[in-house]
Amino acid sequence: MSRQRDLLLNFERIFREMDELLGDPFAEGGWARVHRPGHSGFTPRVDVYYCDQGSPRAVVVAELAGVDSDSISLEVAGRELIIAGERAVPETEGRVYQQMEIEAGAFRRVIELGADVVAEEARASYNDGILRIELPLRRAQVATKVEIESGD
């Protein structure tokens, strides 16, 4: 089972990297906008894991170096965590760049969570360009037996 899980994680990583490389061909601009110098926006990289040290929770760690914490917004909608914000475009006046690889502009990343979470109890911290979001897992609903009344 573990090998199968590792294989699925590798496929997920490959699909994510292909999406980052090729973008969405059906989005405005299609593949023509991808990795063009000066294009706006980027996709932050994230790690998602689950742990139960203390209380069961989902943890999402996003790499957002150079992003002002005031420009970051977080939203939980069902089993989706939405991270949005903007990395400021660097100053170019008086500079001649030889190379410019740090992507800037708006970003929006939707992370599918593998479990129901308690959005109202989510906590987030931002330190040294790393955003960490902890989302407590919703406890499983206990089945309730329903008695059937007879029509007699």
Backbone as JSON, one array per atom type, in Angstrom:
{
  "sequence": "MSRQRDLLLNFERIFREMDELLGDPFAEGGWARVHRPGHSGFTPRVDVYYCDQGSPRAVVVAELAGVDSDSISLEVAGRELIIAGERAVPETEGRVYQQMEIEAGAFRRVIELGADVVAEEARASYNDGILRIELPLRRAQVATKVEIESGD",
  "N": [[0.83, -1.2, 0.0], [1.97, 1.23, 0.76], [3.86, 1.66, -1.23], [2.19, 2.03, -3.41], [0.92, 4.38, -2.65], [3.14, 6.13, -2.63], [3.7, 6.13, -5.36], [1.38, 7.35, -6.37], [1.67, 9.87, -5.19], [3.95, 10.73, -6.52], [2.95, 10.91, -9.16], [1.09, 12.95, -8.74], [2.83, 15.06, -8.12], [4.2, 15.25, -10.56], [2.11, 16.0, -12.31], [1.47, 18.48, -11.14], [3.87, 19.9, -11.55], [3.96, 19.88, -14.34], [1.69, 21.39, -14.86], [2.52, 23.81, -13.76], [4.62, 24.37, -15.48], [3.46, 24.33, -18.09], [1.06, 25.63, -17.77], [-2.43, 26.56, -17.92], [-3.94, 25.6, -20.77], [-6.39, 26.5, -21.62], [-6.96, 28.8, -20.36], [-7.06, 32.42, -20.33], [-5.0, 33.66, -22.81], [-3.64, 31.29, -22.93], [-1.09, 28.84, -23.67], [0.73, 30.61, -24.64], [1.3, 32.6, -22.83], [2.94, 31.53, -20.95], [5.81, 31.36, -18.95], [7.01, 33.62, -20.06], [9.17, 36.33, -20.28], [8.57, 38.8, -17.9], [5.9, 38.18, -17.53], [2.85, 38.27, -15.64], [2.14, 37.18, -12.3], [2.37, 34.12, -10.39], [2.87, 30.76, -9.17], [2.76, 29.71, -5.99], [4.73, 27.32, -4.22], [3.68, 24.5, -2.3], [3.46, 22.49, 0.68], [1.56, 19.85, 1.97], [0.33, 18.26, 4.77], [-0.79, 15.81, 7.22], [-1.33, 15.52, 10.68], [-1.41, 14.19, 14.03], [-0.43, 14.99, 16.44], [-1.01, 16.19, 19.53], [-3.69, 17.54, 18.63], [-5.73, 16.27, 15.99], [-4.94, 17.46, 12.74], [-4.77, 19.32, 9.64], [-1.97, 20.48, 7.89], [-0.68, 23.13, 6.1], [1.96, 24.34, 4.28], [3.33, 27.09, 2.78], [5.49, 28.47, 0.34], [6.47, 31.66, 0.24], [8.37, 33.71, -0.23], [9.41, 37.07, -0.1], [6.9, 38.15, -0.27], [4.64, 40.44, 1.0], [3.11, 40.15, 4.12], [0.7, 41.45, 4.56], [-0.52, 41.43, 2.11], [-1.53, 38.95, 1.71], [-4.22, 36.68, 1.53], [-6.44, 34.37, 3.07], [-8.72, 31.7, 2.66], [-11.24, 29.38, 3.51], [-13.15, 27.02, 1.97], [-15.34, 24.64, 2.21], [-13.71, 21.71, 1.49], [-11.53, 23.01, 0.47], [-8.67, 25.05, 0.53], [-7.88, 28.34, 0.02], [-5.33, 30.31, -1.07], [-4.28, 33.53, -1.58], [-2.75, 36.44, -3.05], [-0.15, 38.87, -3.55], [3.01, 39.38, -5.02], [5.2, 42.0, -4.98], [6.26, 43.82, -7.85], [9.64, 44.08, -8.7], [11.74, 47.01, -8.3], [12.82, 48.68, -11.18], [13.93, 50.91, -12.28], [16.87, 52.61, -13.1], [18.34, 50.33, -13.07], [19.96, 47.61, -14.67], [19.06, 44.61, -15.6], [20.63, 41.49, -15.71], [19.66, 39.01, -15.4], [16.47, 37.78, -14.56], [14.59, 36.07, -12.56], [12.9, 35.71, -10.41], [9.63, 35.43, -9.86], [6.91, 37.71, -10.06], [3.89, 39.46, -9.12], [0.31, 38.88, -9.04], [-1.09, 36.09, -7.26], [-2.86, 33.0, -6.91], [-3.78, 30.23, -5.21], [-5.31, 27.15, -5.02], [-5.89, 24.71, -2.73], [-6.66, 21.41, -2.46], [-8.06, 19.76, 0.2], [-7.73, 16.73, 2.02], [-9.57, 16.03, 3.92], [-12.36, 16.87, 6.06], [-12.41, 20.05, 7.6], [-12.23, 22.27, 10.5], [-12.95, 25.28, 9.89], [-13.28, 27.65, 11.32], [-11.51, 27.47, 13.4], [-9.0, 27.61, 12.38], [-5.51, 28.42, 12.15], [-2.92, 30.69, 11.31], [0.45, 31.45, 10.46], [3.23, 33.57, 9.63], [6.48, 33.6, 8.68], [9.72, 34.51, 7.85], [9.21, 34.31, 5.07], [7.75, 32.0, 4.86], [4.62, 30.64, 4.92], [2.45, 29.23, 7.21], [-0.25, 27.19, 7.76], [-2.57, 25.91, 9.96], [-5.12, 23.62, 10.23], [-7.64, 22.43, 12.1], [-8.9, 19.1, 12.14], [-12.18, 18.06, 11.37], [-14.14, 16.25, 13.57], [-15.21, 12.89, 13.1], [-18.55, 12.23, 12.22], [-20.77, 10.71, 14.45], [-22.66, 7.87, 13.95], [-26.17, 7.88, 14.11], [-28.79, 6.05, 15.38], [-31.95, 5.54, 13.97], [-35.18, 5.09, 14.94], [-37.82, 3.15, 13.59], [-41.14, 3.81, 13.2], [-44.08, 1.93, 13.55], [-46.93, 1.6, 11.43], [-49.22, 0.83, 12.7]],
  "CA": [[0.0, 0.0, 0.0], [2.84, 2.4, 0.84], [4.47, 1.88, -2.55], [1.14, 2.57, -4.26], [0.74, 5.77, -2.21], [4.29, 6.88, -3.14], [3.53, 6.26, -6.8], [0.36, 8.37, -6.58], [2.25, 11.17, -4.84], [4.84, 11.1, -7.62], [2.11, 11.36, -10.26], [0.54, 14.25, -8.38], [3.93, 16.02, -8.27], [4.47, 15.41, -11.99], [1.01, 16.8, -12.86], [1.6, 19.86, -10.64], [5.01, 20.52, -12.23], [3.57, 20.11, -15.74], [0.76, 22.51, -14.85], [3.31, 25.03, -13.56], [5.43, 24.6, -16.68], [2.65, 24.59, -19.27], [-0.09, 26.45, -17.45], [-3.73, 26.08, -18.38], [-4.06, 26.01, -22.18], [-7.71, 27.06, -21.87], [-7.05, 30.1, -19.69], [-6.81, 33.56, -21.21], [-3.61, 33.71, -23.25], [-3.19, 29.92, -23.15], [0.31, 28.53, -23.47], [1.57, 31.72, -25.11], [1.68, 33.46, -21.72], [3.73, 30.77, -19.99], [7.25, 31.62, -18.79], [7.44, 34.73, -20.91], [9.74, 37.35, -19.39], [7.69, 39.89, -17.53], [4.49, 37.82, -17.35], [2.45, 38.53, -14.26], [1.64, 36.08, -11.51], [3.18, 32.94, -10.16], [2.2, 29.75, -8.36], [3.62, 29.34, -4.86], [4.85, 25.89, -3.9], [3.12, 24.17, -0.99], [3.49, 21.14, 1.25], [0.34, 19.58, 2.75], [0.41, 17.0, 5.51], [-1.75, 15.63, 8.31], [-0.69, 14.99, 11.87], [-2.31, 14.15, 15.17], [0.27, 15.33, 17.67], [-1.88, 17.15, 20.2], [-5.02, 17.33, 18.07], [-5.62, 15.99, 14.54], [-5.04, 18.67, 11.92], [-4.09, 19.42, 8.35], [-1.0, 21.57, 7.91], [-0.27, 23.58, 4.77], [3.11, 25.24, 4.34], [3.5, 27.71, 1.46], [6.72, 29.23, 0.14], [6.06, 32.97, -0.27], [9.46, 34.66, 0.0], [9.27, 38.37, -0.74], [5.5, 38.58, -0.29], [4.24, 41.15, 2.22], [2.02, 39.4, 4.77], [-0.55, 42.2, 4.43], [-1.14, 41.19, 0.8], [-1.96, 37.55, 1.65], [-5.54, 36.37, 2.07], [-6.74, 32.95, 3.2], [-10.15, 31.39, 2.71], [-11.56, 27.96, 3.51], [-14.47, 26.75, 1.4], [-15.49, 23.18, 2.21], [-12.41, 21.04, 1.59], [-10.54, 23.78, -0.28], [-7.99, 26.19, 1.14], [-7.49, 29.25, -1.05], [-4.3, 31.28, -0.69], [-4.16, 34.53, -2.65], [-1.97, 37.6, -2.68], [0.64, 39.48, -4.63], [4.41, 39.72, -4.77], [5.45, 43.27, -5.66], [7.21, 43.83, -8.96], [10.83, 44.79, -8.23], [12.12, 48.3, -8.88], [13.7, 48.49, -12.34], [14.53, 52.18, -12.7], [18.28, 52.74, -12.76], [18.95, 49.0, -13.0], [19.98, 46.82, -15.89], [19.07, 43.22, -15.16], [21.21, 40.45, -16.54], [18.79, 37.85, -15.24], [15.33, 38.1, -13.69], [13.87, 34.8, -12.46], [11.95, 35.73, -9.3], [8.36, 35.83, -10.43], [6.15, 38.7, -9.29], [2.51, 39.64, -9.55], [-0.74, 38.25, -8.24], [-1.15, 34.63, -7.26], [-4.02, 32.38, -6.27], [-3.53, 28.79, -5.16], [-6.38, 26.4, -4.38], [-5.37, 23.43, -2.25], [-7.7, 20.44, -2.1], [-7.75, 19.07, 1.44], [-8.23, 15.36, 2.01], [-10.45, 15.78, 5.07], [-13.14, 18.03, 6.49], [-11.71, 20.82, 8.63], [-13.0, 23.26, 11.24], [-12.39, 26.52, 9.37], [-13.32, 28.71, 12.34], [-10.4, 27.28, 14.35], [-7.74, 27.62, 11.63], [-4.49, 29.38, 12.58], [-1.89, 30.89, 10.29], [1.6, 32.27, 10.85], [4.08, 33.9, 8.49], [7.8, 33.9, 9.2], [10.82, 34.32, 6.9], [8.71, 33.94, 3.76], [7.04, 30.73, 4.92], [3.27, 30.73, 5.48], [2.06, 27.94, 7.79], [-1.66, 27.2, 8.13], [-3.01, 24.7, 10.65], [-6.58, 23.49, 10.15], [-8.09, 21.26, 12.86], [-9.78, 18.19, 11.42], [-13.52, 17.88, 11.94], [-14.33, 14.88, 14.08], [-16.17, 12.1, 12.32], [-19.91, 12.2, 12.76], [-21.15, 9.42, 15.01], [-23.93, 7.43, 13.38], [-27.3, 7.88, 15.03], [-29.8, 5.09, 14.98], [-33.3, 6.11, 13.87], [-36.2, 4.06, 15.12], [-38.9, 3.17, 12.62], [-42.44, 3.65, 13.84], [-44.98, 1.13, 12.75], [-48.15, 2.32, 11.08], [-50.38, 0.23, 13.38]],
  "C": [[0.87, 1.25, 0.0], [3.47, 2.72, -0.51], [3.44, 2.5, -3.51], [0.91, 4.04, -3.93], [1.89, 6.64, -2.73], [4.18, 7.13, -4.63], [2.5, 7.34, -7.11], [0.88, 9.76, -6.25], [3.19, 11.65, -5.94], [4.05, 11.58, -8.83], [1.53, 12.74, -9.98], [1.61, 15.34, -8.54], [4.21, 16.3, -9.74], [3.38, 16.28, -12.63], [1.12, 18.26, -12.42], [2.74, 20.58, -11.37], [4.69, 20.79, -13.7], [2.61, 21.29, -15.82], [1.51, 23.82, -14.66], [4.12, 25.38, -14.8], [4.57, 25.05, -17.85], [1.48, 25.52, -19.01], [-1.37, 25.8, -17.93], [-3.92, 26.54, -19.81], [-5.39, 26.67, -22.49], [-7.9, 28.4, -21.19], [-6.73, 31.2, -20.69], [-5.32, 33.62, -21.56], [-3.03, 32.35, -23.51], [-1.71, 29.75, -22.9], [1.23, 29.67, -23.89], [2.06, 32.59, -23.95], [2.69, 32.81, -20.78], [5.22, 31.11, -20.08], [7.79, 32.63, -19.8], [8.01, 35.78, -19.98], [8.73, 38.47, -19.15], [6.23, 39.5, -17.39], [4.13, 37.99, -15.88], [1.93, 37.27, -13.61], [2.61, 34.94, -11.4], [2.37, 31.96, -9.32], [3.13, 29.36, -7.22], [3.61, 27.83, -4.64], [4.32, 25.65, -2.49], [3.42, 22.73, -0.61], [2.2, 21.01, 2.05], [0.56, 18.26, 3.46], [-0.59, 17.0, 6.66], [-1.0, 15.05, 9.5], [-1.7, 14.99, 13.02], [-1.56, 14.32, 16.48], [-0.53, 16.44, 18.34], [-3.3, 16.93, 19.75], [-4.87, 17.11, 16.56], [-5.83, 17.26, 13.71], [-4.35, 18.47, 10.58], [-3.16, 20.61, 8.46], [-0.59, 21.86, 6.47], [0.85, 24.58, 4.95], [3.35, 25.77, 2.93], [4.76, 28.56, 1.44], [6.38, 30.56, -0.52], [7.13, 34.04, -0.01], [9.22, 35.95, -0.77], [7.85, 38.88, -0.84], [5.19, 39.23, 1.05], [3.04, 40.43, 2.83], [0.69, 40.12, 4.67], [-1.25, 41.95, 3.1], [-1.67, 39.77, 0.67], [-3.36, 37.42, 2.23], [-5.74, 34.86, 2.06], [-8.24, 32.76, 3.3], [-10.31, 29.88, 2.7], [-12.98, 27.82, 3.02], [-14.62, 25.24, 1.28], [-14.15, 22.52, 2.45], [-11.33, 21.75, 0.77], [-9.98, 24.9, 0.57], [-7.51, 27.06, -0.02], [-6.51, 30.27, -0.49], [-4.15, 32.24, -1.85], [-3.34, 35.7, -2.14], [-1.2, 38.14, -3.86], [2.07, 39.72, -4.15], [4.7, 40.96, -5.61], [6.48, 43.1, -6.77], [8.43, 44.62, -8.51], [11.08, 46.1, -8.98], [13.08, 48.06, -10.04], [14.4, 49.77, -12.78], [15.97, 52.26, -12.19], [19.0, 51.4, -12.67], [18.92, 48.36, -14.38], [20.13, 45.37, -15.45], [19.74, 42.33, -16.18], [20.27, 39.25, -16.55], [17.68, 38.23, -14.26], [14.45, 36.86, -13.63], [12.83, 34.79, -11.34], [10.64, 36.3, -9.82], [7.61, 36.77, -9.48], [4.74, 38.75, -9.84], [1.55, 38.92, -8.63], [-0.63, 36.73, -8.31], [-2.43, 34.2, -6.56], [-3.8, 30.88, -6.35], [-4.67, 28.13, -4.4], [-5.83, 25.03, -4.02], [-6.55, 22.57, -1.83], [-7.24, 19.7, -0.84], [-8.4, 17.69, 1.42], [-9.15, 15.03, 3.16], [-11.25, 17.04, 5.36], [-12.41, 18.72, 7.63], [-12.67, 21.78, 9.33], [-12.39, 24.62, 10.89], [-12.3, 27.61, 10.43], [-12.15, 28.62, 13.31], [-9.04, 27.27, 13.65], [-6.81, 28.7, 12.19], [-3.43, 29.47, 11.49], [-0.78, 31.75, 10.87], [2.48, 32.47, 9.63], [5.43, 34.34, 9.04], [8.85, 33.57, 8.14], [10.35, 33.79, 5.55], [7.98, 32.62, 3.71], [5.71, 30.95, 5.63], [2.89, 29.33, 5.95], [0.62, 28.07, 8.27], [-1.98, 25.86, 8.77], [-4.52, 24.7, 10.71], [-7.0, 22.25, 10.93], [-9.05, 20.41, 12.04], [-11.12, 18.08, 12.14], [-13.64, 16.42, 12.38], [-15.4, 14.18, 13.27], [-17.53, 12.12, 13.02], [-20.2, 10.79, 13.27], [-22.52, 9.07, 14.43], [-25.01, 7.41, 14.47], [-28.36, 6.94, 14.51], [-31.16, 5.77, 15.0], [-34.28, 4.97, 13.97], [-37.29, 4.24, 14.07], [-40.21, 2.9, 13.36], [-43.32, 2.8, 12.93], [-46.26, 1.9, 12.53], [-49.37, 1.79, 11.79], [-50.95, 1.13, 14.42]]
}
